[in-house]
């Protein structure tokens, strides 16, 4: 590089060819050299920034692809959860039908729609799925409580049915009803019309008479025109009475079960032949016994 006083500084670049040719010289001013260096630096910075931008975009693209993949997996799992929820709702609906039948069988009122509607619904989001799970749990608890109530009531009803006087009282298969329940019957010995709040059952003398339900014997002995007589208190206002017995096989205060023998067919008291006078009463009101002769499954 040569410098001359009062003149702009220049840089001289000489190039010598490798094959021994003529050397060439290039003269570059100081200002030009500065602009070239500045332009080079700018180009270098632009290239570096472009490279960093490409690297950053590539990383962001990879991260976005991973997020999309993760989101797809979560969406698939959420769809599975939604399918399970829908299946559980269907099963819960079926269980609700069973629960309603149990309530009807137990004599309980069916729950209202508002009680069954515990917020089940909405799908497609994690929040909705979580809400459905909690709603199903609340509904399951409701059905559990209702079924427990129905079960207790059915058991109470079963125990009450065990004591109800609801079977045919004469043991002998050839027995038959000779005179039914009537509000206006001609009395066979008095020859006057009067109510007959019982049924008369003809059976072979000495054949067994059964207790028609469980209970406690409140009378066992002679009672006027009824002859040998037994009265059983079955609870809940139910009473059964057995008249004209030959033998009495139970005692006062004795606990009896359905089908237990309480006496035998006789002809005691005011009668026209061997038969059983059988009557039942509910809360002090006479009932037609023939309406309560159920099958032995009871």
C-alpha positions as a printed NumPy array, in Angstrom:
array([[   0.   ,    0.   ,    0.   ],
       [   1.44 ,    3.469,   -0.958],
       [   0.532,    6.767,    0.465],
       [   1.   ,   10.206,   -1.02 ],
       [   0.658,   13.429,    0.979],
       [  -2.593,   15.236,    0.186],
       [  -4.001,   12.301,   -1.686],
       [  -6.581,    9.619,   -0.784],
       [  -5.01 ,    6.474,    0.594],
       [  -5.074,    3.418,   -1.652],
       [  -4.289,   -0.211,   -1.216],
       [  -2.493,   -2.049,   -4.011],
       [  -3.117,   -5.711,   -4.465],
       [  -0.764,   -7.657,   -6.737],
       [  -1.607,  -11.044,   -8.192],
       [   1.073,  -13.365,   -9.503],
       [  -0.16 ,  -16.162,  -11.742],
       [   1.063,  -19.658,  -10.821],
       [   2.2  ,  -20.342,  -14.413],
       [   4.716,  -17.492,  -14.315],
       [   2.666,  -15.087,  -16.367],
       [   2.607,  -11.313,  -16.06 ],
       [   1.758,  -10.06 ,  -12.561],
       [  -1.332,   -7.897,  -12.178],
       [  -1.904,   -5.06 ,   -9.79 ],
       [  -5.179,   -3.721,   -8.382],
       [  -5.52 ,   -0.421,   -6.576],
       [  -8.401,   -0.071,   -4.04 ],
       [  -9.052,    3.146,   -2.246],
       [  -9.442,    3.161,    1.535],
       [ -13.058,    4.276,    1.293],
       [ -13.931,    1.549,   -1.162],
       [ -12.256,   -1.003,    1.052],
       [ -14.388,    0.144,    4.001],
       [ -17.598,   -0.132,    1.993],
       [ -16.65 ,   -3.589,    0.795],
       [ -15.942,   -4.732,    4.352],
       [ -19.199,   -3.188,    5.585],
       [ -21.152,   -4.854,    2.786],
       [ -19.466,   -8.158,    3.595],
       [ -20.383,   -7.854,    7.238],
       [ -23.976,   -6.993,    6.357],
       [ -24.189,   -9.979,    4.003],
       [ -22.697,  -12.205,    6.691],
       [ -25.19 ,  -10.961,    9.293],
       [ -28.13 ,  -11.435,    6.865],
       [ -26.977,  -14.966,    6.001],
       [ -26.534,  -15.821,    9.691],
       [ -29.976,  -14.46 ,   10.552],
       [ -31.525,  -16.387,    7.67 ],
       [ -29.833,  -19.574,    8.845],
       [ -30.99 ,  -19.05 ,   12.426],
       [ -34.527,  -18.356,   11.154],
       [ -34.506,  -21.573,    9.146],
       [ -33.24 ,  -23.541,   12.135],
       [ -35.88 ,  -21.928,   14.36 ],
       [ -38.672,  -22.639,   11.873],
       [ -37.544,  -26.228,   11.517],
       [ -37.618,  -26.628,   15.324],
       [ -41.014,  -24.988,   15.539],
       [ -42.32 ,  -27.24 ,   12.78 ],
       [ -41.052,  -30.322,   14.605],
       [ -42.609,  -29.1  ,   17.845],
       [ -45.891,  -28.353,   16.064],
       [ -45.865,  -31.825,   14.515],
       [ -45.301,  -33.366,   17.957],
       [ -48.132,  -31.259,   19.408],
       [ -50.439,  -32.329,   16.595],
       [ -49.537,  -35.969,   17.217],
       [ -50.108,  -35.588,   20.975],
       [ -53.385,  -33.776,   20.354],
       [ -54.49 ,  -36.571,   18.028],
       [ -53.734,  -39.192,   20.671],
       [ -55.613,  -37.204,   23.297],
       [ -58.584,  -36.796,   20.951],
       [ -58.613,  -40.553,   20.308],
       [ -58.466,  -41.287,   24.036],
       [ -61.233,  -38.751,   24.681],
       [ -63.388,  -40.461,   22.063],
       [ -62.817,  -43.775,   23.849],
       [ -63.831,  -42.158,   27.142],
       [ -66.952,  -40.735,   25.455],
       [ -67.838,  -44.198,   24.106],
       [ -67.418,  -45.666,   27.597],
       [ -69.58 ,  -42.918,   29.066],
       [ -72.296,  -43.548,   26.495],
       [ -72.138,  -47.26 ,   27.257],
       [ -72.377,  -46.578,   30.974],
       [ -75.35 ,  -44.291,   30.41 ],
       [ -77.129,  -47.064,   28.464],
       [ -76.427,  -49.581,   31.225],
       [ -77.57 ,  -47.047,   33.81 ],
       [ -80.815,  -46.599,   31.859],
       [ -81.344,  -50.374,   31.916],
       [ -80.622,  -50.446,   35.652],
       [ -83.117,  -47.615,   36.114],
       [ -85.841,  -49.751,   34.487],
       [ -85.029,  -52.591,   36.906],
       [ -85.053,  -50.148,   39.834],
       [ -88.465,  -48.809,   38.744],
       [ -89.893,  -52.349,   38.555],
       [ -88.586,  -53.036,   42.06 ],
       [ -90.24 ,  -49.869,   43.364],
       [ -93.558,  -50.809,   41.752],
       [ -93.313,  -54.354,   43.16 ],
       [ -92.603,  -52.907,   46.603],
       [ -95.562,  -50.548,   46.363],
       [ -93.311,  -47.488,   46.325],
       [ -93.827,  -44.496,   43.994],
       [ -91.49 ,  -44.25 ,   41.011],
       [ -88.95 ,  -41.45 ,   41.374],
       [ -89.614,  -38.265,   39.424],
       [ -87.788,  -37.407,   36.207],
       [ -86.118,  -34.498,   37.997],
       [ -84.508,  -36.924,   40.44 ],
       [ -83.242,  -39.128,   37.616],
       [ -81.946,  -36.127,   35.639],
       [ -78.684,  -35.595,   37.494],
       [ -76.846,  -33.671,   34.8  ],
       [ -75.722,  -36.411,   32.418],
       [ -74.937,  -34.966,   29.011],
       [ -72.347,  -33.135,   26.969],
       [ -69.38 ,  -34.763,   25.303],
       [ -66.27 ,  -33.964,   23.314],
       [ -64.2  ,  -32.167,   25.931],
       [ -62.228,  -33.303,   28.924],
       [ -64.379,  -31.075,   31.15 ],
       [ -67.589,  -32.584,   29.757],
       [ -66.258,  -36.128,   30.149],
       [ -65.253,  -35.433,   33.734],
       [ -68.682,  -33.932,   34.38 ],
       [ -70.357,  -37.046,   32.919],
       [ -68.346,  -39.338,   35.194],
       [ -69.417,  -37.386,   38.284],
       [ -73.023,  -37.342,   37.061],
       [ -72.935,  -41.113,   36.571],
       [ -71.584,  -41.538,   40.092],
       [ -74.406,  -39.401,   41.484],
       [ -76.964,  -41.404,   39.503],
       [ -75.439,  -44.694,   40.652],
       [ -75.693,  -43.549,   44.283],
       [ -79.333,  -42.549,   43.7  ],
       [ -80.187,  -45.968,   42.22 ],
       [ -78.306,  -47.756,   44.998],
       [ -80.294,  -45.887,   47.639],
       [ -83.575,  -46.509,   45.802],
       [ -82.886,  -50.234,   45.349],
       [ -81.959,  -50.527,   49.03 ],
       [ -85.242,  -48.87 ,   49.989],
       [ -87.164,  -51.201,   47.649],
       [ -85.368,  -54.239,   49.042],
       [ -86.217,  -53.296,   52.63 ],
       [ -89.856,  -52.644,   51.706],
       [ -90.136,  -55.931,   49.804],
       [ -88.731,  -57.791,   52.798],
       [ -91.203,  -56.059,   55.08 ],
       [ -94.001,  -56.947,   52.675],
       [ -92.78 ,  -60.539,   52.496],
       [ -92.811,  -60.834,   56.257],
       [ -96.272,  -59.291,   56.337],
       [ -97.473,  -61.769,   53.689],
       [ -96.088,  -64.633,   55.752],
       [ -98.598,  -63.704,   58.462],
       [-101.556,  -62.78 ,   56.23 ],
       [-104.456,  -65.285,   56.308],
       [-104.371,  -66.127,   52.602],
       [-104.663,  -69.917,   52.166],
       [-107.53 ,  -72.386,   52.102],
       [-107.997,  -73.654,   55.691],
       [-109.265,  -77.219,   55.115],
       [-106.552,  -79.808,   54.606],
       [-108.626,  -82.59 ,   53.054],
       [-108.612,  -82.552,   49.209],
       [-112.316,  -83.491,   49.007],
       [-113.456,  -80.487,   51.063],
       [-115.733,  -77.945,   49.425],
       [-117.515,  -74.651,   50.186],
       [-121.127,  -75.365,   51.07 ],
       [-122.137,  -71.795,   51.884],
       [-120.359,  -68.662,   50.745],
       [-119.931,  -65.13 ,   52.066],
       [-123.215,  -63.213,   51.784],
       [-124.939,  -60.075,   53.009],
       [-128.349,  -61.769,   52.91 ],
       [-128.432,  -65.53 ,   53.479],
       [-131.203,  -67.774,   54.737],
       [-129.894,  -69.236,   57.973],
       [-130.047,  -73.069,   57.776],
       [-131.353,  -73.584,   61.324],
       [-133.069,  -70.293,   62.189],
       [-134.853,  -69.995,   58.806],
       [-134.385,  -66.254,   58.746],
       [-132.399,  -64.076,   56.347],
       [-129.274,  -62.512,   57.787],
       [-125.684,  -61.729,   56.728],
       [-123.185,  -64.6  ,   56.611],
       [-119.746,  -63.026,   57.095],
       [-117.875,  -66.277,   56.555],
       [-117.622,  -69.378,   54.396],
       [-118.728,  -72.844,   55.456],
       [-116.43 ,  -75.656,   54.279],
       [-117.614,  -79.249,   54.347],
       [-114.891,  -81.865,   54.958],
       [-114.619,  -85.362,   56.454],
       [-115.044,  -85.371,   60.259],
       [-111.74 ,  -85.15 ,   62.102],
       [-109.734,  -83.895,   59.076],
       [-107.231,  -81.134,   59.775],
       [-107.872,  -77.393,   59.816],
       [-104.831,  -75.212,   59.076],
       [-103.847,  -71.795,   60.337],
       [-104.14 ,  -69.631,   57.227],
       [-101.313,  -67.316,   58.299],
       [ -98.772,  -66.801,   61.03 ],
       [ -99.82 ,  -65.119,   64.246],
       [-100.795,  -65.516,   67.905],
       [-103.79 ,  -67.444,   69.213],
       [-105.963,  -64.981,   71.144],
       [-108.835,  -67.385,   71.827],
       [-109.052,  -71.182,   71.975],
       [-112.153,  -72.72 ,   73.603],
       [-115.899,  -72.882,   73.574],
       [-117.793,  -69.849,   72.209],
       [-121.601,  -70.069,   72.164],
       [-123.194,  -71.198,   68.912],
       [-119.724,  -71.473,   67.311],
       [-118.891,  -74.456,   69.493],
       [-115.178,  -75.162,   69.747],
       [-113.604,  -72.003,   68.405],
       [-110.126,  -70.614,   67.618],
       [-109.205,  -66.984,   66.886],
       [-105.771,  -65.91 ,   65.599],
       [-104.373,  -62.372,   65.508],
       [-102.07 ,  -62.033,   62.474],
       [-101.023,  -58.456,   63.176],
       [-101.636,  -55.306,   61.139],
       [-105.368,  -55.559,   61.883],
       [-105.87 ,  -59.066,   60.427],
       [-107.891,  -61.699,   62.342],
       [-108.952,  -65.228,   61.327],
       [-111.607,  -67.359,   63.096],
       [-112.355,  -71.085,   62.97 ],
       [-115.671,  -72.435,   64.341],
       [-117.522,  -75.725,   64.922],
       [-114.225,  -77.574,   65.492],
       [-114.201,  -81.079,   66.902],
       [-110.772,  -80.824,   68.574],
       [-108.756,  -77.708,   69.357],
       [-105.034,  -78.293,   68.823],
       [-103.662,  -74.913,   69.993],
       [-103.732,  -72.926,   73.22 ],
       [-104.288,  -69.298,   74.119],
       [-101.194,  -67.168,   73.527],
       [ -99.53 ,  -69.781,   71.321],
       [ -97.57 ,  -68.58 ,   68.285],
       [ -98.506,  -70.403,   65.067],
       [ -97.229,  -70.435,   61.511],
       [ -99.149,  -70.813,   58.294],
       [-100.086,  -74.489,   57.68 ],
       [ -99.935,  -75.358,   61.395],
       [-102.954,  -77.507,   62.457],
       [-105.235,  -75.56 ,   64.806],
       [-108.047,  -78.112,   65.068],
       [-110.149,  -80.697,   63.266],
       [-113.432,  -80.58 ,   61.373],
       [-116.322,  -80.988,   63.798],
       [-120.015,  -80.493,   64.472],
       [-119.958,  -78.489,   67.71 ],
       [-122.248,  -75.555,   68.394],
       [-125.327,  -74.813,   66.311],
       [-124.821,  -76.681,   63.019],
       [-126.6  ,  -78.956,   60.568],
       [-123.577,  -81.173,   59.917],
       [-119.802,  -81.49 ,   59.994],
       [-118.162,  -78.396,   58.544],
       [-115.786,  -75.513,   59.284],
       [-117.044,  -71.981,   59.824],
       [-114.167,  -69.756,   58.619],
       [-114.053,  -65.97 ,   58.673],
       [-111.434,  -63.239,   58.384],
       [-111.424,  -59.615,   59.418],
       [-109.248,  -56.613,   58.554],
       [-109.268,  -53.601,   60.867],
       [-112.608,  -54.674,   62.301],
       [-114.255,  -55.128,   58.898],
       [-115.328,  -58.583,   57.722],
       [-113.782,  -59.699,   54.421],
       [-114.819,  -62.438,   52.037],
       [-112.376,  -65.283,   52.814],
       [-112.769,  -66.802,   49.345],
       [-111.03 ,  -63.761,   47.883],
       [-107.904,  -64.652,   49.864],
       [-107.497,  -68.315,   48.939],
       [-104.183,  -67.946,   47.097],
       [-101.932,  -70.668,   45.778],
       [ -99.532,  -72.413,   48.14 ],
       [ -96.612,  -70.405,   46.687],
       [ -97.505,  -67.782,   49.266]])
